[in-house]
């Protein structure tokens, strides 16, 4: 693209802020909008994990049958709130179609490349940019409560090794030492050495502040109320402050992206997958590295001065209410794997957020074929923090016409239409 483009980025979560930052670094004049505040959505209260080991997409063989056993149980790791919804039915049908070995094989390479690039960029942002977000690279330990779960963990580790993600098995006797003396009932574990963790809200706010310092205009409490189209161009974005115009528009509004896209007569197959976290003040005997409670699909993350328990995937629509049974399921899992872990903890906050999830477990990232100046960056599900920097870099490369650092054909926003 000739000259320095003006760009409107809609959404100030992990993906939007990272996109704005990298666009500004490439010389673009960027305006970042959000209907609420910076990091007020799912980027705030997640598990804070940077996880190349999550390179196996959500849509994978066996997930359907496991999900059928879980989906009507309000305390299970995966729950679908019964409701009449054509969008949900269509999403589930597409999800079923994506649960193949071929899809996992192809998608894992894309997720690996994006995740490893994010690790590289997080290292730079923490060290060279000197951003403070309690970033630590200690790896991550997956704990298995059953032999059946451990066997599944070995199979997943084998899949990941094929795409270059290192993993090593940890026997039961060594688990406590690896965690820093924390007791566990797990029968074994898998250690992924390349993982990192951070305080997600600190990261997004720190990067937003750095983006401001290099010229990004951040407008909070600025909801998109309409879109003006002119032929194959998005001509302007209507807000309560008036119409904003720019050469390029990036849609990175997470679970709110389909609503914005409807104004452009586009359908984005994204379902809001509600997740929960419970945050405590970090005790002296907290785990030294993040833990995944494998069968329960829950995480335990020591982050800064906090200890956070997070998990579950609940398809309940645009519903941010807190279902206490879902929260209790996370805490009961923590007690089951790590007896005594919650003794004496001081509660800080219980939170729920909506993770934007596509049917095949891959984000929608790339140019819209309907508009010449629209880039979509949404649908990152549970890895929006983990893949945020690399996704933001990709957005900046797409908008400025550079060659992306990896092949993004599988992320094509139009692949479901």
PyMOL commands that set and color helices and strands:
alter all, ss='L'
color gray80, all
select helices_A, chain A and resi 14-25+52-55+63-70+86-98+101-127+147-161+172-179+200-213+254-262+324-337+381-383+388-400+409-411
alter helices_A, ss='H'
color red, helices_A
select strands_A, chain A and resi 6-10+29-33+49-50+78-80+140-144+168-171+188-192+196-197+217-219+226-230+233-239+242-244+248-251+270-281+290-293+298-303+306-315+347-358+364-367+374-378
alter strands_A, ss='S'
color yellow, strands_A
deselect
rebuild
show_as cartoon
